[in-house]
Amino acid sequence: MTTPLKVAIVTGAGSGIGRAVAVGLLKEGYAVVLAGRRAAQLTETANESGADGSRVRGVPTDVTDPTSVRALFEGTRSAFGRLDVLFNNAGVSAPGLPLDEVTIDQWRAVVDVNLTGAFLCTQQAFRLMKSQDPRGGRIINNGSISAYSPRPNSAPYTASKHAITGLTKSTSLDGRKFDIACGQIDIGNAVTPMTARFATGTLQASGETAVEPRLDVEHVVRAVIYMASLPLEANVQFLTVIETKMPFIGRG
């Protein structure tokens, strides 16, 4: 008997953790819909995976736009018939500024992508997962350890990621009756372009600048794949993956 194809959507799939996880899921045999702002980067992700073109689709998407998000999920249903896993990964940060110097536009840009984008995708995932047969699916949110131990000058990012934890809990609760599981992964210093500055030195809570160690992003990929692989009666509610020696425990 042929095992049914599992289908995933990865937002922010054009670079960094999103690209690495999307490639990992494709190598695990998933069909993956790659969502991101830039079509060329989504094509690079698909090519990097080496996957059969029938299992991967790049869909340029603005997660802050309800119409764009709706099209992403409708296209997934049309192409693959269902959705088993949503990885809410798309995220941005604001310039590192003192709280009183952050502009309202900088604040909104971060909240719109990190929080509203995750909400809009979760909402569409619910609608699809509730109606498909077999019913249900899994949503994995990319949170951040910054929600628990903020970095200096990071109010928009920290607040948005703290809110993701609330969204994760509400999604878990509201999804129970529809066989929709939701968990969150909090990642500390994976090697991606976003963390490149940590290798040369970044501001600490003490006011000093220090180099921070980073871990291979493949460890994050394996963690997400583990979360995604569980049967729906089991859930990893929260999982933290960090570089062992990074300044997190005791930070500040």
Buried (B, 14 or more C-beta within 10 A) or exposed (E): EEEEBBBBBBBBBBBBBBBBBBBBBBEBEBBBBBBBBEEEBBBBBBEEBEBEEEBBBBBBBBBBBEEBBBBBBEBBBEBBEBBBBBBBBBBBBBEBBEEEEBEEEBBBBBBBBBBBBBBBBBBBBBBBBBEBEEEBBBBBBBBBBBBBBBBBBBBBBBBBBBBBBEBBBEBBEEBEEBBBBBBBBBBBBBBBEBBEEBEEEBBBEEEEEEEBBBBEBEBBBBBBBEBBEEEBEEBBEBBBBBBEEBBBEEBE
